[in-house]
Structures are given as C-alpha cells and as structure tokens.
Amino acid sequence: MFYIKTKLPDGKTVKTEVTDENVFTRCSECGKEISVDLAELFSDGNGDLYTSAVICEGCTAKRMKKYKHLKDINITADSLALLSEVLIEAGYGEEIQVILSGYDADDLKGLPEELYYDFAAALSDLATGEYGL
C-alpha cells in the first residue's frame, strides 16, 4: 500500500492511501482539477510525477481543433528537423529536448511517425510562446 502522509498545523499526522480514485492534478493549460489514474498515466513505463503534465478533455478538444489544419499538411521527419533546427538557432534547444523527452524520444529519429503532428503542434506552440514548460 502506498500512502500520503501530511502533517497538519496542529501537529497531527494524516495518512491517506493512494488509489486509482483519489489522485488529482490540475490541467496544465486551464487549471481545472482532474482525476488521474497513475497506473494508466505511467503505463508506458516512462514519465515521473515531477515532469508529467496532464490536460483536461476540454483543452484536448481545443488543441485538436486548433491544429486540425496540420492534418492536411504532409509533415515529414525532414520538415520537423528543419523547423527544430530553426528553433534551436533561435535559442530553444533545451525546450525542444524537453518536448522530445515527453514523447520518450532522445532525438527526432526516435519519434514515431504517428506523433509527427503532435510534435509539430508542440513546436508551433513553442514558437508562438504558447507552450507551457
């Protein structure tokens, strides 16, 4: 059993078992409280509690609508590499590495093709100052 131990101002300690029903976070975009199943969140074996961010369904829908136009563009590894290189030259190298690590990739070669559109959207957000690092 895993639990959270919190010391209250009056000196008492409260222990609460961590379950799939009592873990919450805030949407990294709008701040809405959302329930999180830690087993599901980390089911791919990657990530941690300190750097993982979750967005709510509403923000996911907005993001999908915002980048709907990307689905009409043929995004290739070469185009991602070119855009990444431009952003690196503009001083965003560390931020790109953080974004890549969120996709469990050390570099663009490790990024699966089915994630090209998501990565392009993240780079677009980075370039426009909308990416929350």
Steps between C-alpha positions, in 0.01 A plus 500: 500500500622848412378795698544872541599627843418862582581678822223741596561839667378359832779238489278204411594281208248378243573198281298442182535190283579578134246332273382533141213714629666759724785645293438837339693764310422826328479537124829653392311733265185620679558394860185284529529220757500158334517147631809299400553126495874472567515145364355617169712817490824307540394182319763553230773480765612859454440828673500607859288698742722808476508564125178339375218733405139410423241703312126471542255382235390854421855621436574187299200577277613863459850387413370248245280769341785752501732264315244337272670673205822306569325179391482646148876558488744225418730522800822308448805430712693743280250782553502440877880499497506830309250666734684365804831630367353848450366499855832373638678786321247735664602369843237235565728195507429405862126544455503271197683234701232527771226461238677199346542336839124532547466276195761258639748595227858621535499646149277522193614158379332350806169676438240263352339626180153493655617773743629740233183711507499524880868594502443760226218648710730515805769673291239745372397577857865543596557744214193706593565497874197285577689188613490467879841374611 
